[in-house]
Amino acid sequence: MDELRGERRESKEGDRVIIREPDRTIIREGGTIVIRHNEADRFRYGAQDVRVERRGNTNVTIVMRPGGERVVTTVDEDGYLLRRSRILADGREIIIIDNHPRGPGARAGTGFGGFFVDVPAPVIRIPREQYIVETEAASPALIYETLLAPPLQAIERPYSLDEVRYSAPLRDRMRRIDLSTITFDTGSWEITPDQIERLAVIADGINRAIAANPREVFLIEGHTDAVGSDVDNLSLSDRRAESVAVALTQQFRVPPENLSSQGYGEQYLKVPTDGAERANRRVAIRRITPLLVGQVK
């Protein structure tokens, strides 16, 4: 973190404060602070070749894999994801994310890019231990069931990935798995070797889900405790989420394009305390496919 602080560059664009790190951008606007990073960099693992092309007003990253498979990511001029797909060796395309324009309920000026969706929090009618599943006590069957669980209520329309990332009441319509067996040292985003093996049951469940539906998308959410600045914690949490995503791919062959990661800093403490708390330095994961495709039930 000391190195990162030295590499940060801060500027102002209207009402926004932009804090740039070498591989991330932090935006503070209207009392809200969020972080973004380029996920296409994570897809380079095991790649045979990577090409970046300019096509009209978009930038396209093409990751070539051994065997002829390609992962194609298209973003607009501002870096917003427009489309992510896997093209098989025989030319068939599997569209994993096809972002839709903002719809009713999206509020401009709240959060970054106006991607906060004003929806009510879901009514939870299932036991808490089924809504938030702790890996420490959960069976592989419960984990797999949670990774495939439908929304708690109807989804009105397809939402963009950024709307899902930045709208907690929307994300909360999906059940969550807390990786209680994976926590981090203060100021660190490193997963220790003994903890990596504890990801095996999660990886197995995700791989089974993707085998059944290649369009499945899972969001990995990073968190910190309340010690330190909000900027440090946001960067730290985003790197923790990415570390888990990288480990799932490199150690367990989870397709990286079916994962997305996002840090939330100290916003959602598991244990409500201002002090150092290892349980708050954690990562969670949930299925977000129904939110992206507009599944109604």
C-alpha positions as CSV (number, residue, x, y, z in Angstrom):
1,M,0.0,0.0,0.0
2,D,2.9,2.4,0.7
3,E,4.1,1.9,-2.9
4,L,0.6,2.5,-4.3
5,R,0.2,5.7,-2.3
6,G,3.4,7.0,-3.9
7,E,2.1,6.1,-7.4
8,R,-1.3,7.7,-7.1
9,R,-2.1,10.8,-9.2
10,E,-5.2,12.9,-8.3
11,S,-7.1,15.3,-10.6
12,K,-10.5,17.0,-10.7
13,E,-13.1,16.8,-13.5
14,G,-16.0,18.9,-12.6
15,D,-17.5,17.6,-9.4
16,R,-15.5,14.4,-9.6
17,V,-12.2,13.7,-8.0
18,I,-10.2,11.1,-10.0
19,I,-7.5,9.2,-8.3
20,R,-5.4,7.1,-10.7
21,E,-3.2,4.1,-9.7
22,P,-1.1,2.3,-12.3
23,D,-3.8,-0.3,-12.8
24,R,-7.0,1.2,-11.3
25,T,-9.1,4.3,-11.2
26,I,-10.9,5.6,-8.1
27,I,-13.7,8.1,-8.5
28,R,-15.1,10.2,-5.7
29,E,-18.4,12.0,-6.6
30,G,-21.3,13.4,-4.6
31,G,-20.3,11.5,-1.4
32,T,-19.8,8.2,-3.2
33,I,-16.5,6.6,-4.0
34,V,-16.1,3.7,-6.4
35,I,-13.2,1.9,-8.1
36,R,-12.7,0.5,-11.6
37,H,-10.1,-1.7,-13.3
38,N,-9.6,-3.4,-16.7
39,E,-10.7,-7.0,-16.3
40,A,-9.4,-8.0,-19.7
41,D,-5.9,-8.0,-18.3
42,R,-6.9,-11.1,-16.2
43,F,-7.9,-13.0,-19.3
44,R,-4.3,-13.0,-20.5
45,Y,-3.4,-16.0,-18.3
46,G,-2.4,-18.9,-20.6
47,A,-3.1,-16.9,-23.7
48,Q,-1.3,-17.6,-27.0
49,D,-1.6,-14.1,-28.2
50,V,-3.4,-10.9,-27.2
51,R,-4.5,-8.2,-29.7
52,V,-6.1,-4.8,-29.0
53,E,-7.9,-3.2,-31.9
54,R,-9.7,0.1,-32.5
55,R,-13.1,-0.4,-34.1
56,G,-15.0,2.8,-34.7
57,N,-15.6,4.3,-31.2
58,T,-14.8,1.1,-29.4
59,N,-11.7,-0.7,-28.2
60,V,-11.6,-4.5,-28.7
61,T,-9.3,-6.9,-26.8
62,I,-8.9,-10.3,-28.4
63,V,-7.3,-13.0,-26.3
64,M,-6.3,-16.0,-28.4
65,R,-6.0,-19.3,-26.6
66,P,-4.3,-22.5,-27.6
67,G,-6.7,-24.6,-29.7
68,G,-8.3,-21.6,-31.5
69,E,-10.7,-20.3,-28.8
70,R,-10.9,-16.5,-28.4
71,V,-12.3,-14.2,-25.7
72,V,-13.4,-10.9,-27.2
73,T,-14.0,-7.9,-24.9
74,T,-15.4,-4.6,-26.3
75,V,-15.4,-1.4,-24.4
76,D,-16.4,2.2,-25.3
77,E,-14.2,5.2,-25.3
78,D,-14.7,5.7,-21.6
79,G,-13.8,2.1,-20.8
80,Y,-17.3,0.9,-20.1
81,L,-17.8,-2.8,-21.0
82,L,-20.2,-3.2,-23.9
83,R,-19.8,-6.9,-24.7
84,R,-17.8,-10.0,-23.7
85,S,-18.0,-13.2,-25.6
86,R,-16.2,-16.5,-26.1
87,I,-15.7,-17.6,-29.7
88,L,-15.1,-21.4,-30.0
89,A,-12.7,-22.9,-32.4
90,D,-15.6,-23.9,-34.7
91,G,-16.7,-20.2,-34.9
92,R,-19.7,-20.5,-32.5
93,E,-20.0,-17.5,-30.3
94,I,-21.1,-17.6,-26.6
95,I,-22.2,-14.2,-25.5
96,I,-21.3,-13.9,-21.8
97,I,-22.1,-10.3,-21.2
98,D,-24.1,-8.0,-23.5
99,N,-24.5,-4.7,-21.6
100,H,-27.8,-2.9,-22.1
101,P,-28.4,0.8,-21.9
102,R,-29.5,2.2,-18.6
103,G,-33.2,1.8,-18.1
104,P,-35.9,3.2,-15.8
105,G,-34.6,3.6,-12.2
106,A,-31.0,4.4,-13.1
107,R,-30.1,7.8,-11.5
108,A,-27.6,10.0,-13.2
109,G,-25.2,11.8,-10.9
110,T,-25.2,9.1,-8.2
111,G,-22.1,7.0,-8.0
112,F,-19.9,6.7,-11.1
113,G,-21.5,7.2,-14.5
114,G,-25.0,7.3,-13.0
115,F,-25.1,3.5,-12.6
116,F,-26.8,3.4,-9.3
117,V,-30.2,1.7,-9.7
118,D,-32.9,2.9,-7.3
119,V,-34.7,-0.3,-6.4
120,P,-36.0,-1.4,-3.0
121,A,-34.1,-4.0,-1.0
122,P,-35.4,-7.5,-1.4
123,V,-37.8,-9.1,1.1
124,I,-35.9,-12.2,2.3
125,R,-38.2,-15.1,3.1
126,I,-35.6,-17.8,3.4
127,P,-33.4,-18.6,6.5
128,R,-30.4,-16.4,6.8
129,E,-28.0,-19.3,6.6
130,Q,-29.4,-20.1,3.2
131,Y,-29.3,-16.5,2.0
132,I,-25.7,-15.9,3.1
133,V,-23.8,-19.2,3.0
134,E,-20.6,-19.5,5.0
135,T,-18.1,-21.8,3.3
136,E,-16.7,-22.8,6.7
137,A,-19.8,-24.7,7.6
138,A,-21.4,-25.3,4.2
139,S,-21.5,-28.6,2.4
140,P,-20.5,-28.8,-1.3
141,A,-24.1,-29.5,-2.2
142,L,-25.3,-26.3,-0.5
143,I,-22.6,-24.3,-2.2
144,Y,-23.5,-25.6,-5.6
145,E,-27.2,-25.0,-4.9
146,T,-26.4,-21.4,-3.9
147,L,-24.3,-20.8,-7.0
148,L,-27.3,-21.8,-9.1
149,A,-30.1,-20.2,-7.0
150,P,-32.6,-18.0,-8.8
151,P,-33.3,-14.4,-7.7
152,L,-35.3,-13.8,-4.5
153,Q,-37.8,-11.8,-6.6
154,A,-38.6,-11.0,-10.2
155,I,-36.0,-9.1,-12.2
156,E,-37.7,-6.3,-14.1
157,R,-35.3,-5.9,-17.0
158,P,-31.7,-6.8,-17.9
159,Y,-29.2,-4.7,-16.0
160,S,-25.7,-3.8,-17.1
161,L,-22.7,-5.1,-15.2
162,D,-21.9,-1.7,-13.8
163,E,-25.5,-1.3,-12.6
164,V,-25.1,-4.6,-10.7
165,R,-21.6,-3.7,-9.4
166,Y,-22.7,-0.3,-8.0
167,S,-26.3,-1.1,-6.7
168,A,-26.3,-3.1,-3.5
169,P,-30.1,-3.6,-3.3
170,L,-30.0,-5.1,-6.8
171,R,-27.1,-7.5,-6.0
172,D,-28.9,-8.4,-2.8
173,R,-31.7,-10.1,-4.8
174,M,-29.2,-13.0,-5.3
175,R,-28.0,-15.3,-2.6
176,R,-24.4,-14.9,-1.5
177,I,-21.5,-17.1,-0.4
178,D,-19.1,-15.6,2.1
179,L,-15.6,-17.2,1.7
180,S,-15.2,-17.4,5.5
181,T,-12.2,-19.7,5.0
182,I,-10.3,-17.0,3.1
183,T,-9.3,-13.9,5.1
184,F,-6.4,-11.5,4.7
185,D,-3.6,-9.9,6.7
186,T,-3.9,-6.2,7.3
187,G,-2.9,-4.3,4.2
188,S,-2.5,-7.4,2.1
189,W,-4.3,-9.0,-0.8
190,E,-2.2,-12.1,-0.9
191,I,-3.9,-15.5,-0.5
192,T,-1.7,-17.9,1.4
193,P,-1.0,-21.4,-0.1
194,D,-3.0,-23.2,2.6
195,Q,-6.0,-20.9,1.8
196,I,-5.9,-21.5,-1.9
197,E,-6.8,-25.2,-1.4
198,R,-10.0,-24.0,0.4
199,L,-11.2,-22.5,-2.9
200,A,-11.5,-26.0,-4.4
201,V,-15.1,-26.5,-3.4
202,I,-16.1,-23.0,-4.8
203,A,-14.2,-23.7,-8.0
204,D,-15.8,-27.1,-8.5
205,G,-19.3,-25.5,-8.0
206,I,-18.6,-22.7,-10.5
207,N,-17.1,-25.0,-13.1
208,R,-20.1,-27.3,-12.8
209,A,-22.5,-24.3,-13.3
210,I,-20.6,-23.0,-16.3
211,A,-20.5,-26.5,-17.9
212,A,-24.3,-26.5,-17.6
213,N,-24.7,-22.9,-18.9
214,P,-21.6,-21.3,-20.5
215,R,-23.1,-17.8,-20.0
216,E,-23.1,-17.9,-16.2
217,V,-21.4,-14.9,-14.6
218,F,-20.2,-14.7,-11.0
219,L,-19.3,-11.6,-9.1
220,I,-16.4,-11.7,-6.6
221,E,-16.7,-9.0,-4.0
222,G,-13.8,-7.7,-2.0
223,H,-14.0,-6.1,1.5
224,T,-11.8,-4.6,4.2
225,D,-12.2,-3.7,7.8
226,A,-12.7,0.0,8.9
227,V,-9.0,0.7,9.7
228,G,-7.3,3.1,7.2
229,S,-8.5,5.6,4.6
230,D,-11.4,4.9,2.3
231,V,-9.2,5.2,-0.8
232,D,-6.7,2.7,0.6
233,N,-9.5,0.3,1.6
234,L,-11.2,0.5,-1.7
235,S,-8.0,-0.3,-3.6
236,L,-7.2,-3.1,-1.2
237,S,-10.6,-4.7,-1.4
238,D,-10.6,-4.6,-5.2
239,R,-7.2,-6.3,-5.3
240,R,-8.5,-9.0,-2.8
241,A,-11.4,-9.8,-5.1
242,E,-9.1,-10.0,-8.1
243,S,-6.7,-12.2,-6.2
244,V,-9.5,-14.8,-5.7
245,A,-10.5,-14.5,-9.3
246,V,-7.0,-15.1,-10.5
247,A,-6.5,-18.1,-8.1
248,L,-9.8,-19.7,-9.3
249,T,-8.5,-19.5,-12.9
250,Q,-4.8,-20.4,-12.4
251,Q,-5.3,-23.1,-9.8
252,F,-8.7,-24.6,-10.8
253,R,-9.2,-23.6,-14.4
254,V,-12.3,-21.5,-13.9
255,P,-12.8,-19.6,-17.1
256,P,-11.8,-16.0,-16.2
257,E,-14.4,-14.4,-18.6
258,N,-17.2,-15.9,-16.5
259,L,-15.9,-14.0,-13.4
260,S,-16.1,-10.4,-12.6
261,S,-14.5,-8.7,-9.5
262,Q,-15.3,-5.6,-7.6
263,G,-14.0,-4.0,-4.4
264,Y,-16.3,-2.2,-1.8
265,G,-13.8,-1.2,0.8
266,E,-15.2,-0.9,4.3
267,Q,-18.8,-0.2,3.1
268,Y,-20.3,-3.5,4.2
269,L,-18.7,-4.6,7.4
270,K,-19.5,-8.2,8.5
271,V,-18.6,-7.4,12.1
272,P,-19.7,-3.8,13.0
273,T,-16.5,-2.4,14.5
274,D,-14.1,0.5,13.7
275,G,-11.2,-1.6,14.9
276,A,-9.0,-4.2,13.1
277,E,-11.1,-7.3,12.4
278,R,-9.9,-10.2,10.3
279,A,-13.5,-11.4,9.6
280,N,-14.1,-8.1,7.7
281,R,-11.0,-8.6,5.5
282,R,-12.8,-11.0,3.3
283,V,-14.3,-11.9,-0.1
284,A,-17.8,-13.0,-1.1
285,I,-19.2,-14.4,-4.4
286,R,-22.6,-14.6,-5.9
287,R,-24.3,-15.5,-9.2
288,I,-25.4,-12.4,-11.2
289,T,-26.5,-14.0,-14.4
290,P,-30.2,-13.5,-13.8
291,L,-29.6,-9.7,-13.2
292,L,-27.6,-9.4,-16.5
293,V,-30.1,-11.2,-18.7
294,G,-33.3,-10.0,-17.0
295,Q,-34.5,-13.4,-15.7
296,V,-38.0,-12.9,-14.3
297,K,-38.1,-15.8,-11.9
